[in-house]
Amino acid sequence: MNSIHRIGLAIAGVVAALTVASALVVTGYMRARAVADQAPLSQTATTGATGAASPASTLPPETIYVNPAPTPVTITQTAPPGAQATPPVFRPGGRRGRDSGSTTTDR
């Protein structure tokens, strides 16, 4: 494919995605408006024609007890003194011969 076709295909894909996304947003907005418009009607239906509150709204509130979350346990582990690694000991000098100026390590 030519590069112009690839660019056209990419633009068409972006336009299609934006069209679908905007349709979903508008649909959600319209449904929310419909629910908001219906809310006052449902409140007037529960009070009745006399204006008295319905029996469901006169019930006492229900108390729900929830156990508190347990306190987290903090675990701190330290290495025993004998298990710690000893640092290497560097001595100047080293083997005699071709690398007489180098250092060696002993553990």
C-alpha positions in Angstrom: 0.0 0.0 0.0 1.1 3.5 -0.6 1.7 5.8 2.3 -1.3 8.0 1.3 -3.5 4.9 1.6 -2.1 4.2 5.1 -2.7 7.8 6.2 -6.3 7.7 4.8 -7.0 4.4 6.6 -5.6 5.8 9.9 -7.7 8.9 9.6 -10.8 6.9 8.8 -10.2 4.7 11.9 -9.8 7.7 14.2 -13.0 9.2 12.8 -14.9 6.0 13.3 -13.7 5.6 16.9 -14.7 9.2 17.7 -18.1 8.7 16.1 -18.8 5.6 18.2 -17.5 7.2 21.4 -19.6 10.3 20.9 -22.7 8.2 20.2 -22.1 6.4 23.5 -21.7 9.6 25.4 -24.8 11.2 24.0 -26.8 8.0 24.7 -25.6 8.0 28.3 -26.4 11.7 28.7 -29.9 11.3 27.3 -30.6 8.3 29.6 -29.4 10.3 32.6 -31.6 13.2 31.7 -34.6 10.8 31.4 -33.9 9.4 34.9 -33.5 12.8 36.4 -36.8 14.0 34.9 -38.6 10.9 36.3 -37.2 11.3 39.8 -39.7 14.0 41.1 -42.6 11.9 39.7 -41.6 8.9 41.7 -41.2 10.9 44.9 -44.8 12.3 44.6 -46.1 8.8 44.0 -44.8 7.5 47.3 -46.4 10.3 49.4 -49.9 9.5 48.0 -52.8 11.8 47.3 -53.2 12.9 51.0 -49.6 14.1 51.2 -48.8 11.8 54.1 -45.5 9.8 54.0 -45.6 6.2 53.1 -45.2 3.5 55.8 -41.8 2.6 54.3 -40.3 6.0 55.2 -41.4 5.8 58.8 -39.3 2.8 59.7 -36.4 3.4 62.1 -32.9 3.3 60.6 -31.2 -0.1 60.7 -27.9 -0.2 62.6 -25.2 -2.3 61.0 -22.1 -3.2 62.9 -18.8 -3.8 61.1 -15.7 -5.3 62.6 -12.7 -3.0 62.4 -9.8 -4.1 60.2 -7.1 -5.9 62.1 -3.9 -4.0 62.7 -1.1 -5.1 60.4 1.7 -7.1 61.8 5.1 -5.6 61.3 7.8 -8.2 60.8 11.4 -7.1 61.1 14.1 -9.7 60.4 17.7 -9.1 60.9 20.5 -11.4 60.0 22.3 -13.1 62.9 25.8 -11.6 63.6 27.7 -14.7 62.4 25.8 -14.8 59.1 26.9 -11.4 57.9 29.4 -11.4 55.1 32.9 -10.2 55.9 34.3 -7.6 53.6 37.3 -8.7 51.5 40.7 -7.8 52.7 43.0 -6.1 50.1 46.7 -6.4 50.5 49.1 -4.4 48.3 51.7 -6.4 46.4 50.4 -9.8 45.4 52.0 -12.5 43.4 55.5 -12.0 42.1 56.0 -12.2 38.4 54.2 -10.5 35.6 51.5 -8.8 37.7 53.7 -7.8 40.6 52.0 -4.5 41.1 48.4 -5.8 41.4 46.4 -6.4 44.5 44.9 -9.7 45.6 41.9 -10.4 47.8 41.6 -12.8 50.7 38.4 -13.9 52.3 
